[in-house]
Amino acid sequence: MTASAEAPPRRGTDSRPGAPSGLRKDIQGLRALAVTLVVLFHLWPGTISGGYVGVDVFLVISGYLITTHLLRKPPRTSHDLWAFWARRLRRLLPASLVVLATTAVATRLVAPSTAWEEISRQIIASTLYVQNWALASSSVDYMDAGAMSSPVQHFWSLSVEEQFYLLWPLLIFFVTWVVHRRRTRIGAGGPGDAAAGDLSLVRLARTLIGAVVLLSLGISVWVTAVQPAAAYFITPTRMWELALGGLIATLAGTGARVLHGITGALLAWAGIAAVLLSAWWYTSATPFPGAAALVPVLGTAAVIVADSDHHLSPTALLRHRPVQWLGDVSYSVYLWHWPLIALLPYASGGDLGVLDNVVVLAATLALAGLTKVHVEDRFRFLRPQAPVRYSYQLSAAGMVAVAVLGSVGWTETEVRNEVAKKELAAVEQEETPCLGAAALAKGACTVAPDGEVVPTPELAKKDKADIDEDECFPEGRYDQRLSCSFGSGGTKIALVGNSHARHWLPALRELGKEKGWTIDTYIISRCAATDAKQEFDTDKKSEDCHDWGQWAQEETKGDAYDLVITSERQSAPIDGYSRADSGPPATEGYESYLSTWAEAGTNVLAIKDPTKPTFDVPECVAENPDDLEECSGSPEEWKVDPDPLVEAAKNVDHDNVSQVSFDDLVCSSDRCRGVTGGVITYYDSSHLSATYVKTMAPYMAGPIERALAKGD
């Protein structure tokens, strides 16, 4: 997010010493406003819930300035293209590489080891300017504060811009080639013909850019409706915002001729109002970008088109030196603010308070000022006569160096994990008598050992049921119908539910090997098997999830299985209800669903979702290796969500429907621990680790076998 291309000179340019020369004061002010909105949104999201629209302001400005530059000096040869890209590299890369390198070092010093691998991946993606696609592929929700832990997540917008800078000159190059070929074919060559050629170039560019705006806007509206998490990041849904800025550039001067005086001032104020209102009214629930992005985007466009210097226009306020300075350093402010916000809690040991936010703000401005002077400006211009290839050589060297530095945490984690896997295998083979759940089940064991824990916190983050997720576990694609089978025994058991059913699979597979069970899975991410329709971020997901539940029931009901085991967490609200009010309708939906199973003769066992922590357990263990009690709490302190599935099972009056709780294998009567019997209990903040569930297997056998007996 830069909006930092060369800007055209304008009338009334401030010539005072120290003022940025040749820059439109209104655009500099828009930059300052945009970065202020973003920073305030990240520091105090409750104050300005839609501050993320500052990114959209930057995108429009970038498209306008870059297109203006390209139309003034259209690329006519391959050398022109290489020279343009070289200028972009010199302008944007040095500061971003400095921030990425600093972040890589700071991550290794202050962040828990559980975060190193993921942050390393994102640093590499940011260095290569593909961070937006990396986040889209991992389904990160930008509005979800819990997902915004990476200190380089904000590089997604820089990646969008760099991809635009790569493609946009090619479009203008194509336009230039078409116009030149037409002029050559008709034999034009006089000054008048040259002027006509320039006019033709602008007209053709305007047509093509307009087509890009319409196509990309249509894609943005559609993808936002069907895949909102990915839509926020990917280039096709954002290109129209940059292209709209380019479209304005093809109308250069129109505003100054038509919207002079008070008319232009009013249009500019209307544009500022649109940006501010969207920042104030929009929330994390607003479908974005899509059609909602039109408000801040068109507002920004209005300010640029107005180009107003009237004494009643916003420029009268935006031209003040502090505002202009902030606009001048806005790129570096954007680069620095988020790593400080993301990493400071690790260093301070807690959430950011008011004083912390003030420190972050002051540090951001100081670092931005230093970076602007000593990095941005220093590398922006080549020495006279220096070959263009120098820019590419230095850029490649810098990117490789930062990518290597960024990969250190990833590599170290991989090495540690390989060692940890061997240690874990050795512990499991030793058949330690008080390992994991045995420490609670036997009662005479030490539940919080002084020695090493297994798996290590880094490995625990990946300690999930071992299944092929592409073949067995749809992630956000509820229109898929996937089922997998484990074992080949004569007793057939179906496991139905979402990820909170999946975390029981390791125990079921262990028991299956011992007792001759075949385990078939009908599991999916978040979606619940119920008659009550859940509300997801799109109507299609809600419909597909409900249909998936009906399919899973149809596949498992009657005598298809000796036992159906179901377990879930109601993580999405019931359609038409808030999450807080979803309990009763969720229970009703499960009662209906369980009754259909029972009436068809299905033998069903509902497993209660266990008490869970309010924090990421592996991260806590990594941060407190010498004081594991920091990662524990009373059952009341840990989160005990109502389980509508189990409540429904209690309400259904049918012998074939039973329910069980294994909470006593996770918590003692007065304490829940992140490490029990030397084993990390959860791989995140709600899912039991596969290693711990395996240790629960011997104590789960009895209730499951009793449920099986009901079907005989």
ZAGUPA-666060 format. One record per residue (C-alpha): y, z, x. Coordinates in pm, whole numbers, padded with zeros to 5 digits, always signed. Example, Ala and Ser with C-alpha at 12.3 -4.5 7.8 and 13.67 -1.06 7.14 Angstrom:
BEGIN
-00450+00780+01230 -00106+00714+01367 
//
This chain:
BEGIN
+00000+00000+00000 +00288-00126+00210 +00532-00360+00045 +00654-00408+00398 +00689-00779+00448 +01004-00939+00577 +01263-00926+00300 +01529-01189+00234 +01890-01097+00301 +02101-01042-00005 +02459-01013-00098 +02612-00673-00037 +02376-00582+00247 +02475-00246+00390 +02614-00299+00741 +02666+00066+00824 +02508+00185+01151 +02154+00304+01096 +02109+00126+00765 +01807-00105+00744 +01964-00447+00781 +01868-00742+00566 +01681-00535+00307 +01760-00522-00061 +01868-00171-00147 +01698-00179-00486 +01365-00275-00331 +01396-00006-00064 +01469+00237-00344 +01165+00118-00539 +00952+00183-00232 +01089+00536-00214 +01022+00590-00585 +00669+00451-00558 +00561+00669-00267 +00723+00974-00429 +00518+00920-00745 +00195+00887-00549 +00256+01193-00331 +00360+01410-00626 +00053+01294-00818 -00172+01402-00533 +00006+01731-00465 +00086+01836-00821 -00124+01618-01054 -00049+01837-01352 +00321+01771-01313 +00309+01392-01307 -00029+01284-01441 +00034+00910-01408 +00186+00909-01061 -00088+00672-00949 +00125+00387-01093 +00327+00408-00772 +00054+00192-00619 +00124-00079-00875 +00493-00072-00789 +00405-00133-00426 +00171-00419-00512 +00440-00607-00704 +00692-00557-00424 +00441-00678-00164 +00363-00991-00362 +00732-01067-00406 +00832-01019-00043 +00535-01199+00109 +00572-01499-00123 +00947-01512-00060 +00880-01527+00312 +00611-01792+00275 +00831-02012+00056 +01120-01984+00303 +00892-02080+00591 +00587-02245+00434 +00286-02276+00666 +00239-02641+00756 -00012-02613+01037 -00301-02388+01134 -00074-02236+01398 +00167-02129+01125 -00117-01953+00946 -00236-01776+01259 +00121-01672+01340 +00168-01529+00989 -00152-01326+01005 -00061-01206+01354 +00269-01067+01220 +00083-00887+00943 -00156-00732+01195 +00128-00613+01415 +00315-00472+01119 +00031-00287+00947 -00255-00222+01185 -00108+00007+01455 +00002+00283+01216 -00316+00265+01010 -00537+00282+01320 -00345+00584+01450 -00398+00764+01119 -00765+00667+01100 -00832+00778+01457 -00652+01107+01400 -00845+01159+01078 -01178+01092+01252 -01104+01358+01514 -00969+01607+01259 -01274+01556+01036 -01506+01645+01322 -01300+01955+01401 -01236+02106+01058 -01459+01944+00794 -01810+02078+00727 -02095+01882+00881 -02208+01779+00532 -01897+01562+00501 -01915+01383+00837 -02143+01097+00739 -01962+00993+00423 -01618+01022+00580 -01740+00819+00878 -01858+00544+00646 -01522+00537+00474 -01329+00535+00801 -01525+00229+00911 -01470+00060+00574 -01099+00139+00595 -01076+00004+00950 -01228-00322+00830 -01008-00323+00515 -01298-00325+00269 -01254+00032+00149 -01179-00078-00206 -01514-00253-00235 -01696+00041-00075 -01550+00279-00333 -01621+00039-00619 -01985+00002-00515 -02031+00380-00505 -01874+00420-00851 -01609+00662-00730 -01368+00759-01005 -01016+00771-00860 -00904+00998-01143 -01182+01247-01076 -01034+01513-00851 -01382+01625-00754 -01458+01281-00613 -01142+01259-00408 -01263+01449-00105 -01253+01170+00149 -00936+01184+00361 -00923+00803+00377 -00994+00717+00016 -00633+00605-00028 -00697+00311+00205 -00838+00126-00093 -00492-00009-00181 -00428-00116+00177 -00756-00306+00165 -00646-00487-00151 -00319-00586+00015 -00485-00705+00336 -00724-00921+00135 -00422-01062-00049 -00245-01130+00282 -00554-01318+00400 -00580-01541+00094 -00220-01591-00017 -00097-01796+00282 -00389-02032+00223 -00265-02095-00131 +00088-02171-00008 -00060-02382+00273 -00249-02584+00012 +00067-02629-00194 +00257-02744+00115 -00019-02990+00203 -00022-03137-00150 +00357-03184-00152 +00360-03333+00198 +00082-03576+00110 +00266-03685-00205 +00588-03744-00011 +00400-03939+00254 +00231-04154-00006 +00560-04252-00171 +00739-04297+00161 +01005-04029+00117 +01203-03923+00419 +01575-03870+00352 +01754-03535+00326 +01763-03569-00050 +01393-03630-00057 +01336-03323+00162 +01528-03111-00086 +01327-03262-00369 +01010-03184-00173 +01111-02820-00137 +01175-02806-00509 +00837-02964-00580 +00673-02710-00350 +00826-02420-00544 +00733-02573-00878 +00373-02635-00780 +00350-02287-00627 +00489-02141-00948 +00224-02320-01154 -00066-02211-00935 +00061-01854-00903 +00107-01834-01278 -00254-01941-01322 -00364-01668-01079 -00165-01410-01276 -00326-01507-01606 -00679-01531-01466 -00663-01202-01276 -00498-01019-01566 -00777-01137-01795 -01037-01015-01545 -00854-00684-01515 -00852-00623-01890 -01220-00718-01922 -01356-00523-01623 -01147-00217-01712 -01318-00218-02049 -01675-00251-01917 -01664-00096-01566 -01349+00118-01542 -01442+00306-01224 -01496-00017-01028 -01204-00192-01199 -00958+00049-01041 -01044-00069-00689 -01160-00428-00680 -00932-00709-00572 -00976-00945-00874 -00842-00678-01111 -00538-00614-00890 -00452-00962-00769 -00236-01036-01074 +00002-00753-00981 +00064-00902-00638 +00071-01252-00784 +00330-01151-01042 +00553-01046-00755 +00490-01390-00608 +00580-01554-00937 +00915-01373-00929 +00971-01512-00579 +00945-01867-00716 +01233-01779-00947 +01454-01655-00663 +01818-01645-00762 +01753-01687-01134 +01830-01326-01206 +02151-01330-01004 +02273-01637-01197 +02180-01523-01547 +02162-01144-01541 +02492-01066-01379 +02710-00768-01454 +02607-00506-01706 +02316-00718-01836 +02142-00703-01500 +02216-00333-01468 +02060-00262-01806 +01750-00466-01720 +01711-00277-01393 +01741+00057-01571 +01485-00057-01828 +01250-00139-01543 +01298+00201-01379 +01242+00368-01718 +00914+00176-01767 +00785+00295-01430 +00887+00657-01488 +00757+00670-01843 +00418+00535-01740 +00406+00790-01456 +00487+01064-01704 +00271+00961-02000 -00035+00807-01837 -00326+01037-01754 -00673+01017-01605 -00794+00915-01951 -00574+00603-01960 -00788+00287-01912 -00644+00150-01590 -00546-00098-01456 -00607-00340-01746 -00334-00389-02002 -00189-00043-01932 -00078-00162-01587 +00159-00409-01753 +00412-00131-01814 +00479-00025-01452 +00420-00378-01322 +00667-00543-01559 +00907-00255-01502 +00902-00321-01128 +00939-00693-01191 +01244-00626-01410 +01419-00438-01130 +01348-00714-00879 +01455-00993-01115 +01773-00810-01213 +01877-00791-00847 +02173-00588-00966 +02452-00452-00748 +02658-00344-01047 +02811+00000-01008 +02620+00115-01318 +02283-00016-01197 +02006+00198-01040 +02106+00057-00701 +02408+00284-00708 +02165+00576-00673 +01892+00403-00475 +02127+00291-00197 +02190+00649-00074 +02075+00696+00283 +01797+00956+00219 +01644+00726-00043 +01671+00426+00187 +01514+00624+00472 +01222+00725+00251 +01175+00364+00149 +01181+00263+00513 +00906+00512+00609 +00710+00479+00283 +00416+00304+00452 +00365+00588+00697 +00422+00848+00427 +00143+00691+00225 -00086+00679+00529 -00039+01042+00631 -00011+01237+00307 -00367+01211+00179 -00555+01303+00501 -00341+01617+00518 -00415+01703+00154 -00788+01638+00192 -00845+01816+00525 -00610+02115+00504 -00835+02312+00263 -01115+02299+00520 -00885+02447+00781 -00722+02705+00553 -01043+02806+00379 -00926+02759+00024 -00754+02540-00232 -00398+02429-00168 -00130+02657-00306 +00240+02596-00351 +00320+02690+00009 +00038+02468+00137 +00175+02175-00062 +00522+02231+00082 +00373+02234+00432 +00184+01913+00360 +00501+01749+00231 +00706+01853+00533 +00435+01748+00778 +00397+01414+00600 +00767+01334+00630 +00780+01443+00995 +00473+01241+01091 +00596+00941+00894 +00932+00946+01074 +00766+00966+01414 +00513+00697+01328 +00781+00460+01202 +00981+00484+01524 +00708+00513+01786 +00427+00309+01632 +00541+00074+01356 +00862-00048+01521 +00718-00047+01871 +00433-00285+01792 +00604-00496+01530 +00746-00759+01763 +00580-00947+02047 +00754-01007+02375 +00931-01345+02384 +00690-01627+02466 +00385-01401+02424 +00084-01601+02291 -00020-01533+01934 -00371-01456+02052 -00246-01131+02205 -00201-00990+01857 -00560-01069+01768 -00698-00939+02095 -00514-00608+02064 -00603-00578+01696 -00971-00644+01758 -00979-00394+02043 -00807-00130+01831 -01031-00184+01529 -01348-00168+01739 -01228+00150+01910 -01147+00323+01581 -01470+00203+01417 -01669+00345+01709 -01474+00671+01694 -01524+00685+01320 -01899+00631+01353 -01946+00938+01575 -01984+01175+01279 -02226+00937+01107 -02437+00897+01421 -02441+01268+01490 -02551+01339+01135 -02832+01085+01157 -02958+01237+01483 -02943+01587+01333 -03126+01471+01022 -03413+01323+01220 -03460+01654+01399 -03423+01844+01072 -03691+01634+00901 -03942+01727+01171 -03847+02094+01146 -03882+02084+00767 -04224+01917+00788 -04339+02185+01031 -04220+02465+00803 -04395+02313+00499 -04720+02271+00693 -04712+02634+00805 -04735+02742+00439 -04490+03025+00492 -04578+03292+00229 -04220+03369+00128 -04077+03018+00144 -03825+02925-00123 -03912+03028-00479 -04200+03241-00353 -03943+03493-00236 -03845+03554-00598 -04186+03504-00758 -04363+03753-00531 -04083+04005-00540 -04163+04163-00202 -04007+03895+00018 -03670+03870+00183 -03468+03625-00024 -03183+03576+00226 -03336+03532+00574 -03139+03585+00891 -03284+03279+01065 -03241+02904+01022 -03247+02753+00676 -03432+02441+00566 -03339+02174+00516 -03022+02174+00722 -02705+02143+00514 -02661+01781+00624 -03015+01690+00518 -02989+01899+00203 -02716+01666+00073 -02986+01397+00054 -03272+01623-00057 -03341+01454-00390 -03663+01350-00559 -03810+01067-00355 -03799+00764-00584 -03685+00405-00559 -03352+00428-00739 -03329+00052-00793 -03667+00048-00964 -03686+00392-01126 -03342+00538-01191 -03061+00332-01349 -02727+00447-01206 -02460+00378-01466 -02648+00074-01608 -02777+00203-01938 -02888-00142-02051 -03174-00127-01799 -03521-00014-01902 -03695+00128-01596 -04010+00336-01570 -04214+00435-01266 -04557+00591-01224 -04673+00850-00969 -05039+00936-00921 -05352+00802-01084 -05509+01103-01255 -05660+01105-01600 -05401+01340-01751 -05084+01150-01835 -04745+01321-01837 -04410+01157-01911 -04088+01294-01765 -03791+01205-01988 -03422+01279-01936 -03133+01237-01696 -03085+01349-01336 -03160+01707-01442 -03508+01590-01535 -03537+01404-01209 -03492+01719-01003 -03822+01856-01145 -04018+01554-01023 -04111+01690-00675 -04292+01987-00834 -04465+01765-01090 -04585+01530-00819 -04721+01821-00615 -04906+01953-00919 -05021+01603-01006 -05194+01563-00672 -05367+01898-00714 -05466+01873-01078 -05517+01501-01135 -05205+01418-01331 -05026+01085-01357 -04650+01127-01389 -04455+00844-01555 -04076+00871-01538 -03822+00770-01802 -03512+00902-01630 -03154+00783-01605 -02817+00897-01473 -02607+01122-01706 -02733+00963-02026 -02927+01200-02255 -03234+01120-02464 -03102+01226-02805 -03010+01093-03147 -02648+01205-03095 -02440+00928-02945 -02257+01034-02628 -01906+00927-02534 -01875+00746-02201 -01583+00559-02050 -01674+00242-02241 -01816+00178-02588 -02087-00040-02435 -02215+00245-02220 -02225+00472-02524 -02425+00217-02723 -02655+00134-02431 -02722+00502-02361 -02814+00569-02723 -03041+00263-02726 -03204+00379-02401 -03290+00711-02563 -03452+00534-02857 -03650+00316-02617 -03770+00615-02413 -03885+00788-02731 -04067+00480-02856 -04248+00445-02521 -04365+00807-02514 -04426+00919-02874 -04758+00976-03042 -05066+00990-02823 -04924+00773-02544 -04913+01082-02322 -05090+01414-02305 -04752+01580-02256 -04388+01475-02256 -04167+01694-02037 -03796+01663-02106 -03500+01830-01938 -03134+01741-01934 -02780+01848-01876 -02532+01750-02147 -02269+01616-01905 -02098+01373-02144 -01941+01484-02473 -02079+01381-02808 -01893+01086-02956 -01600+01210-03162 -01601+01559-03009 -01445+01718-02704 -01681+01852-02441 -01597+02209-02547 -01691+02130-02908 -02001+01922-02835 -02253+02209-02846 -02344+02209-03220 -02360+01829-03264 -02557+01801-02939 -02810+02054-03065 -02839+01866-03396 -02899+01539-03210 -03179+01697-03007 -03334+01859-03315 -03356+01518-03481 -03494+01357-03165 -03755+01630-03104 -03858+01622-03470 -03928+01248-03450 -04146+01310-03145 -04327+01598-03319 -04385+01410-03644 -04547+01132-03442 -04786+01384-03287 -04614+01398-02949 -04680+01704-02735 -04338+01805-02594 -04223+02067-02341 -03847+02118-02294 -03746+02275-01961 -03418+02465-01958 -03162+02343-01706 -03129+02633-01460 -02824+02842-01382 -02611+02658-01131 -02330+02735-00886 -01966+02646-00922 -01948+02500-00570 -02127+02254-00344 -02410+02459-00193 -02487+02258+00125 -02115+02245+00204 -02088+02621+00158 -02387+02684+00383 -02242+02454+00649 -01913+02643+00637 -02075+02990+00636 -02388+02970+00853 -02356+03334+00961 -02277+03476+00618 -02496+03317+00354 -02392+03576+00099 -02069+03377+00070 -02284+03116-00101 -02418+03352-00365 -02301+03523-00680 -02414+03708-00988 -02568+03504-01273 -02247+03570-01466 -02036+03429-01181 -02249+03118-01156 -02220+02865-01434 -02453+02918-01728 -02401+02622-01960 -02554+02634-02306 -02862+02412-02313 -02860+02234-02652 -03198+02072-02577 -03374+02407-02540 -03185+02553-02834 -03306+02260-03042 -03664+02311-02922 -03644+02671-03044 -03518+02551-03382 -03780+02282-03439 -04064+02444-03631 -04359+02253-03490 -04651+02366-03274 -04627+02056-03055 -04274+02141-02937 -04235+02422-02686 -03978+02527-02431 -03970+02714-02101 -03714+02851-01856 -03767+02877-01483 -03440+03061-01422 -03632+03353-01272 -03743+03120-00991 -03381+03033-00911 -03199+03364-00959 -03304+03728-00947 -03188+03958-01222 -02863+04034-01039 -02814+03757-00779 -02818+03379-00750 -02823+03244-00398 -02747+02915-00230 -03032+02993+00009 -03346+03158-00127 -03650+03226+00085 -03498+03024+00369 -03454+02713+00151 -03124+02565+00028 -03158+02575-00349 -02921+02293-00453 -02834+01959-00298 -02492+01966-00465 -02331+02188-00726 -02581+02141-01008 -02907+01974-00896 -03196+02166-00740 -03302+02040-00398 -03639+01864-00374 -03761+02107-00109 -03683+02407-00325 -03844+02255-00635 -04162+02193-00437 -04178+02566-00364 -04151+02629-00739 -04457+02415-00817 -04726+02687-00807 -04526+02901-01049 -04453+02612-01287 -04820+02522-01323 -04908+02789-01582 -04646+02704-01848 -04710+02332-01808 -05087+02373-01842 -05039+02587-02154 -04823+02312-02301 -05090+02055-02212 -05350+02264-02390 -05158+02230-02718 -05235+01861-02717 -05610+01908-02687 
//
